[in-house]
Amino acid sequence: MRMGKTLMVGVVTSVTLLAAQGTMQGEMHKGSHGKKGNKEISKVVKIGNHASKLLLKTLGGQLKAHMKKGGPKEALGFCSMHAVDLTAKVDRELGKNVSIKRITLKPRNPANEATGDEKAVLQALETLHRNHVRLPHHLIEKTPTGYKYYKPLKISKKVCLKCHGSHLDPALEAELDKRYPTDKARGYKMGDLRGAIVVTIDKSAH
């Protein structure tokens, strides 16, 4: 049975009650803040969209090039050696009032594991996904110092399954075990929720 927006609002509301840092909003919640609030949220969304697109373009372009050059093992080498540095580079380019990172409930790199309120957001999104609700393009969370913009990330290309699927090449699997002994980022299927990009925006940035 396909569930609709009512479930989505309910789950997001539940996250709001669990989150210590404010209120959660999906795309459908923008109208409840008045003109001033709508304008502020629009600016936050614009910053979040720009930041997330920049990170995806930076990492995706490099990953595609390395995959084409040497296949999954080459791409794995790139990710393990340079993904963190490239994310930090994008973070610096966004300025001191905006920061960006990737989070997941099933990390390959432990540094990307979601915690606290961010974990609650991903768990809510996972609940929506399991109930066949189309995920929003983004969610906005109000914080004491500004906002957090969440962009859900799904397994949208079959090439992703070469490193994150259930049937991995034995040589690649051995390399994964070597580089990431606590790896949880396997067993995905097409369309699964992989995690999210989080853009933290201080009030002075909007």
C-alpha positions as CSV (number, residue, x, y, z in Angstrom):
1,M,0.0,0.0,0.0
2,R,1.4,3.4,-1.0
3,M,1.2,6.0,1.8
4,G,1.0,9.7,1.1
5,K,1.9,13.1,2.5
6,T,0.0,12.5,5.8
7,L,2.6,9.9,6.8
8,M,5.4,12.2,5.8
9,V,4.1,15.1,7.9
10,G,3.6,12.7,10.9
11,V,7.1,11.3,10.6
12,V,8.7,14.7,10.2
13,T,6.7,15.9,13.2
14,S,8.0,13.0,15.3
15,V,11.5,14.0,14.4
16,T,10.7,17.5,15.5
17,L,9.7,16.3,18.9
18,L,12.9,14.3,19.2
19,A,15.2,17.0,17.9
20,A,16.7,19.3,20.5
21,Q,17.6,22.0,18.0
22,G,14.3,23.2,16.6
23,T,11.7,22.4,14.0
24,M,11.9,20.3,10.9
25,Q,10.4,21.3,7.6
26,G,10.0,19.6,4.3
27,E,9.2,21.3,1.0
28,M,5.5,21.3,1.9
29,H,6.0,23.2,5.1
30,K,7.3,26.4,3.8
31,G,4.0,28.3,3.9
32,S,3.7,28.5,7.7
33,H,6.2,31.2,8.4
34,G,4.7,34.3,6.9
35,K,6.3,36.4,4.2
36,K,9.5,37.1,6.2
37,G,9.8,33.5,7.2
38,N,9.3,32.3,3.6
39,K,11.9,34.7,2.3
40,E,14.4,33.5,4.9
41,I,13.7,29.8,4.2
42,S,14.0,30.5,0.4
43,K,17.5,31.9,1.0
44,V,18.4,28.9,3.1
45,V,17.2,26.5,0.3
46,K,19.2,28.5,-2.3
47,I,22.4,28.2,-0.3
48,G,21.7,24.5,0.5
49,N,21.0,23.7,-3.2
50,H,24.1,25.4,-4.3
51,A,26.3,23.8,-1.7
52,S,25.0,20.3,-2.2
53,K,25.3,20.5,-6.0
54,L,28.8,21.8,-5.7
55,L,29.8,18.8,-3.5
56,L,28.1,16.3,-5.7
57,K,29.7,17.7,-8.8
58,T,33.1,17.7,-7.2
59,L,33.0,14.2,-5.8
60,G,30.9,12.7,-8.6
61,G,33.1,14.0,-11.4
62,Q,36.2,12.7,-9.8
63,L,34.6,9.4,-9.0
64,K,33.4,8.9,-12.5
65,A,36.8,9.7,-13.9
66,H,38.5,7.2,-11.7
67,M,35.9,4.5,-12.3
68,K,36.5,5.0,-16.1
69,K,40.2,4.9,-15.6
70,G,40.6,1.7,-13.5
71,G,37.2,0.4,-12.5
72,P,35.8,0.0,-8.9
73,K,39.2,-0.6,-7.3
74,E,40.6,2.6,-8.7
75,A,37.4,4.4,-7.6
76,L,37.8,2.9,-4.1
77,G,41.3,4.2,-3.9
78,F,40.2,7.7,-4.8
79,C,37.4,7.6,-2.2
80,S,39.6,6.4,0.6
81,M,42.4,8.8,-0.2
82,H,40.7,12.0,-1.4
83,A,36.9,12.2,-0.7
84,V,37.4,13.7,2.8
85,D,39.9,16.2,1.5
86,L,37.7,17.2,-1.4
87,T,34.7,17.6,0.9
88,A,36.9,19.9,3.1
89,K,37.9,21.9,0.1
90,V,34.2,22.5,-0.9
91,D,33.5,23.4,2.7
92,R,36.2,26.1,2.6
93,E,34.9,27.4,-0.7
94,L,31.5,27.9,0.8
95,G,32.8,30.4,3.4
96,K,33.0,30.6,7.2
97,N,29.2,30.7,7.7
98,V,28.3,27.7,5.7
99,S,29.6,24.1,6.2
100,I,28.9,20.8,4.5
101,K,29.3,17.1,5.1
102,R,27.9,13.7,4.2
103,I,26.1,11.5,6.8
104,T,24.8,8.0,6.7
105,L,23.3,5.3,9.0
106,K,25.6,2.7,7.4
107,P,29.0,4.3,7.2
108,R,32.0,3.0,5.3
109,N,34.2,5.7,6.8
110,P,33.2,6.0,10.5
111,A,33.7,9.8,10.2
112,N,30.5,9.9,8.1
113,E,28.2,8.2,10.7
114,A,25.1,10.2,11.6
115,T,24.7,11.1,15.3
116,G,22.2,13.0,17.4
117,D,19.5,15.0,15.6
118,E,21.1,14.2,12.2
119,K,20.6,10.5,12.9
120,A,17.0,11.1,13.8
121,V,16.5,12.9,10.5
122,L,17.9,10.0,8.5
123,Q,15.9,7.5,10.5
124,A,12.7,9.4,9.7
125,L,13.7,9.5,6.0
126,E,14.4,5.8,6.1
127,T,10.9,5.2,7.6
128,L,9.4,7.2,4.8
129,H,11.3,5.2,2.2
130,R,10.3,1.9,3.7
131,N,6.7,2.9,3.5
132,H,7.1,3.8,-0.2
133,V,6.7,7.5,0.3
134,R,8.6,9.7,-2.2
135,L,11.3,11.5,-0.3
136,P,11.4,15.3,-0.4
137,H,14.2,17.0,-2.4
138,H,15.3,18.6,0.9
139,L,14.4,19.1,4.6
140,I,15.1,22.3,6.6
141,E,15.8,22.2,10.3
142,K,15.9,25.3,12.4
143,T,18.8,25.5,14.9
144,P,19.7,28.0,17.6
145,T,22.3,29.6,15.3
146,G,20.6,29.2,11.9
147,Y,19.5,26.2,9.8
148,K,20.5,22.8,8.6
149,Y,19.6,21.8,5.1
150,Y,19.4,18.0,4.4
151,K,19.5,16.6,0.9
152,P,18.6,12.8,0.8
153,L,21.0,10.7,-1.2
154,K,19.7,7.5,-2.9
155,I,21.4,4.7,-4.8
156,S,20.4,6.0,-8.2
157,K,23.0,4.4,-10.5
158,K,23.9,0.7,-11.0
159,V,27.5,1.6,-10.9
160,C,27.1,2.5,-7.2
161,L,26.3,-1.2,-6.5
162,K,29.8,-2.2,-7.6
163,C,31.1,-0.9,-4.3
164,H,27.9,-0.8,-2.2
165,G,25.8,-3.8,-3.4
166,S,25.4,-7.3,-2.2
167,H,27.5,-9.1,-4.9
168,L,30.9,-7.5,-4.8
169,D,34.0,-8.7,-6.7
170,P,36.1,-10.8,-4.3
171,A,39.2,-8.8,-4.9
172,L,37.3,-5.5,-4.3
173,E,35.7,-7.0,-1.2
174,A,39.1,-7.9,0.2
175,E,40.4,-4.4,-0.5
176,L,37.3,-3.0,1.3
177,D,38.0,-5.2,4.3
178,K,41.6,-4.0,4.4
179,R,40.8,-0.3,4.1
180,Y,37.5,-0.2,6.1
181,P,37.5,-3.0,8.7
182,T,34.2,-1.7,10.2
183,D,32.5,-1.1,6.8
184,K,28.7,-1.2,6.9
185,A,28.0,0.3,3.5
186,R,27.2,-2.9,1.6
187,G,24.1,-4.8,0.7
188,Y,22.3,-1.8,-1.0
189,K,19.8,-2.1,-3.8
190,M,18.8,0.4,-6.5
191,G,16.7,3.1,-5.0
192,D,17.8,2.6,-1.4
193,L,18.5,5.6,0.8
194,R,22.3,5.9,1.2
195,G,22.4,8.9,3.5
196,A,22.3,12.7,3.1
197,I,24.3,15.8,2.5
198,V,24.0,18.3,5.4
199,V,24.6,22.0,4.9
200,T,24.8,24.0,8.1
201,I,24.0,27.6,7.6
202,D,24.6,30.3,10.3
203,K,22.2,33.2,10.5
204,S,24.8,35.6,9.2
205,A,24.9,33.7,5.9
206,H,21.3,34.4,4.9
